[in-house]
Amino acid sequence: MTDAALVRAVLEGNSSAFTTLMDRHAGPCLRFATRMLGNQQDAEDVTQEALVRAYRALGRYDQRTKFQTWLMSILVNRCRTTLRIRSRWNGRVVSDDAAALTTPGSVAEATALRDAIDRAVQTLDKDQREAFLLKHVEQLSYEEMSAATGVGVSALKMRVQRACDRLQVLLEEDRHG
């Protein structure tokens, strides 16, 4: 069943259809929020808030937009609000196996590489981190990213490029430093 069909079913009173939607999308939402906020508990809270807001706003969902993009726009805004409210944070990005950019020779090397990537991603400014994660972790197109963030495609391309450039420098420094 497509996301659009599930939304229609929810709006027609089938609340279990929303459970199916959440089973599909909660994992990627939590992954993005965790990496964006650097704190698992905050990410869980923000993800739950975004899912509740999505449920309440289903009547305003425009089926011409992918549900994932629409939901991600709610989540991005919740993450932005949390980062704005938080005065100072020292969280750490939680990685998953998909974050590894190369295949190191040992578990120790893989762990060291993931830690270096986590540290480097965490040091990006929030706009670059958001764009990088949406593009390279959540694998949204630039058009979907634009719809989710309200930022123009060309600006997002520049943010992703700058993030990649900065990450390359940081990872080189870490490797040689």
matplotlib code that plots the C-alpha trace (Angstrom):
import matplotlib.pyplot as plt

x = [0.0, 1.4, 2.0, -0.7, -3.2, -2.3, -2.9, -6.3, -7.1, -6.1, -8.3, -11.2, -10.8, -8.3, -5.9, -3.8, -2.8, -0.9, 1.0, 2.0, 3.2, 5.2, 6.8, 8.0, 9.3, 10.1, 13.5, 14.9, 13.4, 15.1, 18.4, 18.3, 17.3, 20.0, 22.7, 21.4, 21.0, 23.9, 21.9, 19.7, 17.2, 16.7, 16.3, 13.7, 11.7, 11.9, 11.0, 8.0, 6.9, 7.3, 5.2, 2.5, 2.4, 2.3, -0.7, -2.5, -1.7, -2.6, -5.6, -3.3, -0.9, -0.7, -0.4, 1.5, 4.5, 6.1, 5.0, 8.6, 9.5, 6.5, 7.3, 10.9, 10.0, 8.2, 11.2, 13.7, 11.7, 11.5, 15.3, 15.9, 13.8, 15.6, 19.0, 17.8, 16.5, 19.5, 22.1, 25.1, 25.4, 28.2, 26.4, 28.1, 26.7, 25.6, 26.6, 25.4, 27.1, 25.9, 28.0, 31.3, 32.8, 35.4, 36.0, 38.8, 40.8, 39.8, 37.1, 39.3, 40.0, 36.3, 35.5, 38.2, 36.9, 33.3, 34.4, 36.4, 33.4, 31.1, 33.4, 33.8, 30.1, 29.4, 31.7, 29.9, 27.7, 24.0, 23.0, 25.8, 25.2, 21.5, 22.1, 24.8, 22.7, 19.6, 21.6, 24.1, 22.4, 18.7, 19.4, 16.8, 17.0, 17.8, 14.2, 13.0, 15.5, 14.2, 10.7, 11.6, 13.8, 12.4, 15.8, 16.5, 18.2, 21.3, 21.8, 21.5, 23.9, 26.4, 25.9, 26.4, 29.5, 30.9, 30.1, 31.9, 34.9, 35.1, 34.7, 37.5, 39.8, 38.8, 39.2, 42.7, 43.6, 42.4, 44.3, 47.5, 47.0]
y = [0.0, 3.4, 6.2, 8.3, 5.4, 4.9, 8.6, 8.4, 5.3, 7.2, 10.2, 7.7, 6.5, 3.6, 4.4, 1.3, 2.7, 5.4, 2.7, 1.3, 4.7, 5.2, 1.7, 2.8, 6.2, 6.4, 4.7, 7.2, 10.1, 8.9, 8.4, 11.9, 13.5, 11.7, 12.8, 16.3, 16.8, 14.5, 13.1, 10.0, 11.2, 14.5, 12.8, 10.4, 13.3, 15.4, 12.4, 11.7, 15.3, 15.3, 12.1, 13.6, 16.8, 14.8, 12.8, 16.0, 17.7, 14.7, 16.6, 19.2, 16.7, 17.4, 14.1, 15.7, 15.7, 12.5, 11.6, 11.1, 14.7, 16.2, 14.3, 15.2, 18.9, 18.6, 16.8, 19.3, 22.2, 20.4, 19.8, 23.4, 24.6, 22.3, 23.5, 27.1, 26.6, 24.6, 27.1, 24.8, 21.1, 18.7, 15.6, 13.1, 11.8, 8.2, 6.3, 3.3, 0.9, 2.8, 5.9, 4.2, 5.8, 3.1, -0.5, -0.6, -3.7, -4.4, -3.7, -1.3, 0.6, 0.7, 2.0, 4.6, 5.7, 5.9, 7.9, 10.3, 10.8, 11.3, 14.0, 15.7, 15.7, 17.1, 20.1, 21.2, 24.2, 23.2, 24.2, 22.2, 19.3, 19.3, 19.4, 16.8, 14.4, 14.8, 14.2, 11.6, 9.7, 10.1, 10.1, 12.8, 14.5, 18.2, 18.9, 16.9, 18.6, 21.9, 21.0, 19.7, 22.6, 25.6, 26.3, 26.7, 23.9, 25.9, 26.9, 23.3, 22.2, 24.7, 23.6, 20.0, 20.8, 23.0, 20.2, 17.6, 19.9, 20.6, 16.9, 16.0, 18.5, 17.4, 13.7, 14.4, 16.3, 13.5, 10.9, 12.8, 14.6]
z = [0.0, -0.9, 1.6, -0.1, 0.2, 3.9, 4.5, 2.9, 5.1, 8.2, 7.2, 6.7, 10.3, 10.0, 12.7, 12.2, 8.8, 10.6, 12.5, 9.1, 8.0, 11.2, 10.8, 7.4, 8.4, 12.1, 11.7, 9.1, 11.1, 14.3, 12.4, 11.0, 14.3, 16.2, 13.8, 13.6, 17.4, 18.5, 21.4, 21.3, 24.0, 22.3, 19.0, 20.3, 21.8, 18.6, 16.4, 18.6, 18.5, 14.7, 14.3, 16.6, 14.6, 11.3, 12.6, 13.6, 10.3, 8.0, 6.7, 5.3, 3.6, -0.2, -2.0, -4.8, -2.4, -1.2, 2.3, 3.3, 2.2, 4.0, 7.2, 6.9, 6.7, 10.0, 11.5, 10.2, 11.7, 15.1, 15.0, 14.1, 17.0, 19.4, 18.2, 18.6, 22.1, 23.3, 24.5, 24.3, 23.6, 23.5, 22.1, 19.9, 16.6, 16.8, 13.7, 11.9, 9.6, 6.5, 7.6, 6.8, 3.7, 3.1, 4.0, 6.6, 7.2, 10.8, 13.3, 15.2, 12.0, 11.2, 14.6, 14.4, 11.0, 12.2, 15.3, 13.0, 10.7, 13.6, 15.1, 11.7, 11.0, 14.4, 13.8, 10.7, 11.1, 11.5, 8.0, 6.4, 8.7, 7.9, 4.1, 4.2, 6.3, 4.1, 1.0, 1.9, 4.8, 4.0, 0.3, -0.6, -3.9, -3.9, -4.8, -1.9, 0.4, -0.8, -0.1, 3.4, 4.4, 2.5, 1.2, -2.5, -4.5, -5.4, -1.8, -0.7, -3.4, -2.1, 1.5, 0.6, -1.4, 1.5, 4.0, 1.8, 1.4, 5.1, 6.0, 3.7, 5.4, 8.9, 8.1, 6.5, 9.7, 11.9, 9.8, 9.9, 13.2]

ax = plt.figure().add_subplot(projection="3d")
ax.plot(x, y, z, "-o")
ax.set_aspect("equal")
plt.show()
